[in-house]
């Protein structure tokens, strides 16, 4: 595989962009939503089922995979694609966010982060160089540079110090990544909610030079309004001819709002995690399948949906298996949610192509405002 990873913009409507990322393992249509396969699996889903929802790319997690089963073991077994039976593109995050949020007794220095595993308490060190090594062992198609995810809220002084450390780590990530044809390295913009810091970060990243650029440090508790305020300007600071990836987002209305502001890629555990807890996303908003109103309802979750949960099962059945704690509940509801997210992405791609993204956005919000169908 010597082909380069490339990005082509195919259409625009306002700031919304439609394009395609070409990789040796297949194309990623943008705007793209990446289901999260934290530990080399999208929970409750077979890989072929994830693909059937329309997903072009999955996200794998460096932190979790380095701890268990280890990157070295995955490499010895043929790489992450073969290991998890997913032959299409995989993006791996750098591990920085999980170290900050999950690891115990962590210590941050210029070199990197030392921490104790949340799995067994063993001591590990994660640096930009080690993150690049792990992601190379995994064999992911899109590699993320190692950064510190600035906590929120943060003072401008703290945010500036954190961002500048991430920029020094970005340079070290670039140096350690080297030249790997067929694989791409993305840099991550930081700066919290401070416009000047975001600008400084964007300029630093472009001087280093990356194959794509992420907007990091959002969806960390600042709320949608503050996130959109940053997205009103942050994507515009990044190169037009490269993909723009908003990390860890989000709810359906977050995603539509992000695409309207120039974002091309997103990921989030929400559709799969919600599926396991009985929360279902439909065109008319969120449905809680655990609620008693569904127990005698023979209708599908969403009449316009073609996923297996909606095609073959009633709300009454889905309510029953959720209440009974049956595994099929998480399987069907996760499939539905991932399918809904991919239909949403497909609708946005078509609307951008047709030059009617504003109409799509208007209809999307109007249908959700109607709320769920009336109980029987």
C-alpha positions as CSV (number, residue, x, y, z in Angstrom):
1,X,0.0,0.0,0.0
2,X,1.9,3.0,-1.2
3,X,-1.0,5.3,-2.2
4,X,-1.2,8.6,-0.3
5,X,-4.2,9.6,1.8
6,X,-5.9,12.5,-0.1
7,X,-8.8,14.8,0.4
8,X,-11.0,16.2,-2.3
9,X,-13.7,18.8,-1.8
10,X,-16.7,18.1,-4.0
11,X,-19.3,20.6,-3.0
12,X,-20.0,23.5,-0.6
13,X,-23.1,25.2,0.6
14,X,-22.3,28.1,2.9
15,X,-19.6,26.8,5.2
16,X,-20.9,23.2,4.9
17,X,-18.6,21.0,2.9
18,X,-19.0,17.7,1.1
19,X,-15.9,15.7,0.1
20,X,-14.1,12.4,0.1
21,X,-11.0,11.2,1.9
22,X,-9.2,8.6,-0.3
23,X,-7.2,5.9,1.6
24,X,-5.7,2.6,0.4
25,X,-8.4,0.8,2.4
26,X,-11.3,2.7,0.8
27,X,-12.9,6.1,0.7
28,X,-14.4,8.1,3.6
29,X,-17.4,10.2,2.4
30,X,-17.6,13.5,4.3
31,X,-19.2,14.8,6.4
32,X,-18.4,11.5,8.1
33,X,-19.5,10.1,11.5
34,X,-17.1,7.6,12.9
35,X,-18.6,5.0,15.3
36,X,-16.3,4.4,18.2
37,X,-14.7,0.9,18.6
38,X,-12.8,1.6,21.8
39,X,-11.3,-1.8,22.5
40,X,-11.3,-3.1,18.9
41,X,-15.1,-3.5,18.9
42,X,-18.1,-1.3,18.5
43,X,-20.0,-2.7,21.5
44,X,-22.9,-5.0,20.7
45,X,-22.2,-4.9,17.0
46,X,-20.5,-7.2,14.4
47,X,-18.1,-5.3,12.1
48,X,-20.2,-6.2,9.1
49,X,-23.3,-4.8,10.9
50,X,-21.5,-1.5,11.5
51,X,-20.6,-1.4,7.8
52,X,-24.3,-2.2,6.9
53,X,-25.3,1.0,8.7
54,X,-23.2,3.0,6.2
55,X,-20.1,3.7,8.2
56,X,-17.0,4.2,6.1
57,X,-14.5,4.4,9.0
58,X,-14.1,3.4,12.7
59,X,-12.3,5.0,15.6
60,X,-10.0,2.9,17.7
61,X,-8.5,3.9,21.1
62,X,-4.8,4.0,21.7
63,X,-5.0,4.2,25.4
64,X,-7.3,1.2,25.8
65,X,-5.5,-1.0,23.2
66,X,-2.0,-0.2,24.6
67,X,-3.2,-1.5,28.0
68,X,-5.2,-4.5,26.7
69,X,-4.4,-6.6,24.7
70,X,-1.3,-4.3,23.9
71,X,-0.3,-2.8,20.6
72,X,2.6,-5.3,20.3
73,X,0.2,-8.3,20.6
74,X,-2.1,-6.8,17.9
75,X,0.9,-6.1,15.6
76,X,2.0,-9.8,16.0
77,X,-1.5,-10.9,15.1
78,X,-1.5,-8.9,11.9
79,X,-2.6,-5.4,12.9
80,X,-5.8,-3.9,14.1
81,X,-7.8,-4.3,10.8
82,X,-7.2,-8.0,10.7
83,X,-7.5,-8.4,14.5
84,X,-11.0,-6.9,14.6
85,X,-12.2,-8.0,11.2
86,X,-12.6,-4.5,9.8
87,X,-10.8,-4.0,6.5
88,X,-11.9,-0.4,5.9
89,X,-10.2,2.7,7.3
90,X,-9.5,3.1,11.0
91,X,-8.6,6.3,12.8
92,X,-6.9,6.0,16.1
93,X,-6.9,8.7,18.7
94,X,-3.6,9.5,20.5
95,X,-4.5,8.4,24.0
96,X,-4.1,11.9,25.5
97,X,-7.7,12.4,26.4
98,X,-8.1,9.1,28.1
99,X,-4.9,9.5,30.1
100,X,-6.3,12.8,31.4
101,X,-9.8,11.4,32.1
102,X,-9.3,7.8,33.1
103,X,-5.7,7.1,34.4
104,X,-4.9,7.3,38.0
105,X,-1.8,9.1,39.6
106,X,-0.8,10.7,36.4
107,X,2.1,13.0,36.1
108,X,2.5,15.5,33.3
109,X,6.0,16.7,32.2
110,X,7.5,18.2,29.0
111,X,8.4,14.7,28.0
112,X,4.9,13.2,28.3
113,X,2.6,11.6,30.8
114,X,3.3,8.8,33.3
115,X,0.3,7.1,34.7
116,X,-1.1,4.0,36.4
117,X,-3.5,1.9,34.4
118,X,-7.1,1.9,35.4
119,X,-7.1,-1.8,34.5
120,X,-4.4,-3.2,36.8
121,X,-2.5,-0.3,38.3
122,X,0.6,-0.9,36.2
123,X,2.8,2.1,35.5
124,X,3.0,3.4,31.9
125,X,4.6,6.3,30.1
126,X,2.9,7.9,27.1
127,X,4.9,10.4,25.0
128,X,4.4,11.8,21.5
129,X,7.0,9.2,20.3
130,X,5.4,6.3,22.1
131,X,1.9,7.3,20.9
132,X,3.2,7.3,17.3
133,X,4.9,3.9,17.9
134,X,1.7,2.4,19.3
135,X,-0.4,3.7,16.4
136,X,2.1,2.4,13.9
137,X,1.9,-1.0,15.5
138,X,-1.9,-0.9,15.3
139,X,-1.6,0.0,11.6
140,X,-4.3,2.7,11.7
141,X,-4.9,4.7,8.5
142,X,-5.4,8.0,10.2
143,X,-3.1,8.8,13.2
144,X,-3.7,11.6,15.7
145,X,-0.9,13.6,17.1
146,X,-0.3,13.4,20.9
147,X,-1.8,16.3,22.8
148,X,-3.0,17.4,26.2
149,X,-6.8,17.9,26.2
150,X,-7.1,21.2,28.1
151,X,-9.7,20.9,30.9
152,X,-12.7,23.1,31.0
153,X,-13.1,25.6,32.5
154,X,-9.6,26.9,32.2
155,X,-8.1,30.4,32.7
156,X,-6.5,31.9,29.6
157,X,-3.1,31.4,31.3
158,X,-3.7,27.7,31.8
159,X,-5.2,27.2,28.4
160,X,-2.2,29.0,26.8
161,X,0.3,26.9,28.6
162,X,-1.6,23.7,27.8
163,X,-2.0,24.6,24.1
164,X,1.7,25.5,23.7
165,X,2.7,22.2,25.2
166,X,0.4,20.4,22.8
167,X,2.1,22.3,19.9
168,X,5.5,21.2,21.0
169,X,4.2,17.7,21.2
170,X,2.6,18.1,17.8
171,X,6.1,18.8,16.3
172,X,7.5,15.7,18.1
173,X,4.6,13.6,16.8
174,X,5.3,14.8,13.3
175,X,9.0,14.0,13.6
176,X,8.3,10.5,15.1
177,X,5.6,9.7,12.5
178,X,8.1,10.2,9.7
179,X,7.1,9.3,6.1
180,X,4.5,6.5,6.0
181,X,2.8,6.3,2.6
182,X,-0.8,5.2,2.9
183,X,-1.2,6.6,6.4
184,X,-2.1,10.2,7.4
185,X,-1.2,12.2,10.5
186,X,-3.7,14.8,11.8
187,X,-2.7,17.7,14.1
188,X,-5.0,18.9,16.9
189,X,-5.9,22.6,17.4
190,X,-6.2,23.5,21.1
191,X,-6.9,26.8,22.9
192,X,-10.1,26.2,24.9
193,X,-12.6,29.0,24.2
194,X,-10.0,31.7,23.6
195,X,-10.0,32.9,20.0
196,X,-6.4,34.3,20.0
197,X,-5.1,31.0,21.4
198,X,-7.0,29.0,18.7
199,X,-5.4,31.2,16.1
200,X,-1.9,30.7,17.5
201,X,-2.5,27.0,17.6
202,X,-3.8,26.8,14.0
203,X,-0.7,28.7,12.8
204,X,1.7,26.5,14.7
205,X,0.1,23.4,13.3
206,X,0.2,24.6,9.7
207,X,3.9,25.5,10.1
208,X,4.5,21.9,11.1
209,X,2.3,20.6,8.3
210,X,-0.3,17.8,8.7
211,X,-2.6,15.7,6.4
212,X,-5.7,16.8,8.3
213,X,-6.6,19.0,11.3
214,X,-8.8,18.4,14.3
215,X,-10.6,20.9,16.6
216,X,-9.8,19.5,20.0
217,X,-10.7,20.6,23.5
218,X,-14.5,20.9,22.9
219,X,-17.4,18.8,24.1
220,X,-15.7,18.7,27.5
221,X,-18.4,20.4,29.4
222,X,-18.6,23.9,27.9
223,X,-22.2,23.4,26.5
224,X,-23.5,23.7,23.0
225,X,-23.6,27.4,22.9
226,X,-20.0,27.9,23.9
227,X,-18.9,25.1,21.5
228,X,-20.8,26.7,18.6
229,X,-19.2,30.1,19.5
230,X,-15.8,28.5,19.0
231,X,-16.8,26.6,15.9
232,X,-18.0,29.9,14.3
233,X,-14.4,30.8,13.8
234,X,-12.1,27.8,14.6
235,X,-12.6,25.7,11.5
236,X,-12.0,28.8,9.3
237,X,-8.5,29.0,10.8
238,X,-7.6,25.6,9.3
239,X,-6.6,24.8,5.7
240,X,-9.5,24.6,3.3
241,X,-7.9,21.7,1.4
242,X,-7.6,19.4,4.3
243,X,-10.2,17.5,6.4
244,X,-11.4,19.1,9.6
245,X,-12.3,16.8,12.4
246,X,-14.3,17.7,15.5
247,X,-13.3,15.3,18.3
248,X,-15.9,13.7,20.5
249,X,-19.1,15.1,19.1
250,X,-21.9,14.4,19.6
251,X,-25.6,14.6,19.8
252,X,-27.5,14.9,16.4
253,X,-28.1,18.6,16.7
254,X,-24.4,19.1,17.7
255,X,-23.4,17.3,14.5
256,X,-25.7,19.3,12.2
257,X,-24.5,22.5,13.8
258,X,-20.8,21.5,13.4
259,X,-21.3,20.6,9.7
260,X,-23.0,24.0,9.1
261,X,-19.8,25.6,10.5
262,X,-17.3,23.7,8.3
263,X,-16.6,20.4,10.1
264,X,-16.0,17.3,8.0
265,X,-15.5,14.5,10.5
266,X,-16.9,13.6,14.0
267,X,-16.9,10.7,16.4
268,X,-18.8,9.9,19.6
269,X,-19.7,7.0,21.8
270,X,-23.2,8.4,22.2
271,X,-25.2,6.3,19.7
272,X,-23.7,3.0,20.9
273,X,-23.7,3.9,24.6
274,X,-27.3,5.2,24.4
275,X,-28.4,2.0,22.6
276,X,-27.2,0.0,25.6
277,X,-29.1,2.2,28.0
278,X,-32.4,2.3,26.2
279,X,-32.1,5.8,24.7
280,X,-33.0,5.9,21.0
281,X,-32.5,8.6,18.4
282,X,-35.2,9.1,15.9
283,X,-36.2,11.7,13.3
284,X,-38.6,13.1,15.9
285,X,-36.2,13.3,18.7
286,X,-35.1,11.0,21.5
287,X,-37.2,8.1,22.7
288,X,-36.7,6.3,26.0
289,X,-37.6,2.7,25.3
290,X,-37.7,1.9,29.1
291,X,-40.8,4.1,29.5
292,X,-44.1,2.2,30.2
293,X,-45.9,4.0,27.4
294,X,-44.2,1.6,24.9
295,X,-45.2,-1.7,26.5
296,X,-48.4,-2.3,24.4
297,X,-47.2,-0.4,21.3
298,X,-47.1,-2.6,18.2
299,X,-45.6,0.2,16.1
300,X,-41.9,0.5,15.1
301,X,-39.5,3.0,16.8
302,X,-39.4,5.1,13.6
303,X,-41.7,4.4,10.7
304,X,-39.2,5.9,8.2
305,X,-36.3,3.8,9.4
306,X,-35.1,0.7,7.5
307,X,-32.8,-0.7,10.2
308,X,-33.5,-4.3,11.6
309,X,-34.9,-2.9,14.8
310,X,-37.5,-0.9,13.0
311,X,-38.2,-3.3,10.2
312,X,-38.8,-6.4,12.3
313,X,-39.6,-5.4,15.9
314,X,-42.2,-3.4,17.7
315,X,-41.8,-0.8,20.5
316,X,-43.5,-3.3,22.8
317,X,-40.9,-6.0,22.1
318,X,-38.0,-3.6,22.4
319,X,-39.4,-2.3,25.7
320,X,-39.7,-5.9,26.9
321,X,-36.2,-7.1,26.1
322,X,-34.7,-3.9,27.5
323,X,-36.6,-4.4,30.8
324,X,-35.7,-8.1,30.9
325,X,-32.0,-7.2,30.4
326,X,-31.7,-9.3,27.3
327,X,-28.6,-8.8,25.1
328,X,-30.6,-8.4,22.0
329,X,-31.9,-5.1,23.3
330,X,-28.4,-3.5,23.2
331,X,-27.8,-5.1,19.8
332,X,-30.9,-3.8,18.1
333,X,-31.0,-0.3,19.7
334,X,-27.3,0.2,18.9
335,X,-27.8,-0.8,15.3
336,X,-30.8,1.6,15.1
337,X,-28.8,4.5,16.6
338,X,-25.8,4.0,14.3
339,X,-28.1,3.6,11.3
340,X,-29.9,6.9,12.3
341,X,-26.5,8.7,12.5
342,X,-25.4,7.4,9.1
343,X,-28.8,8.4,7.5
344,X,-28.3,11.8,9.0
345,X,-24.8,12.1,7.5
346,X,-26.1,10.9,4.1
347,X,-28.9,13.5,4.2
348,X,-26.4,16.3,4.9
349,X,-24.1,15.1,2.1
350,X,-27.0,15.2,-0.4
351,X,-28.3,18.6,0.9
352,X,-24.8,20.1,0.4
353,X,-24.6,18.6,-3.1
354,X,-28.0,20.1,-3.9
355,X,-27.2,23.5,-2.4
356,X,-30.0,23.3,0.2
357,X,-28.3,22.7,3.5
358,X,-30.3,25.5,5.1
359,X,-33.5,23.7,4.1
360,X,-32.1,20.4,5.5
361,X,-31.3,22.1,8.8
362,X,-34.7,23.7,9.0
363,X,-36.5,20.4,8.3
364,X,-34.2,18.6,10.8
365,X,-35.1,20.9,13.7
366,X,-38.8,21.1,12.7
367,X,-39.2,17.3,12.8
368,X,-37.4,17.0,16.1
369,X,-39.6,19.8,17.6
370,X,-42.7,17.7,16.8
371,X,-41.6,15.2,19.5
372,X,-42.4,11.5,19.5
373,X,-45.6,10.0,18.1
374,X,-48.7,10.1,20.3
375,X,-49.0,7.1,22.7
376,X,-51.6,4.5,21.9
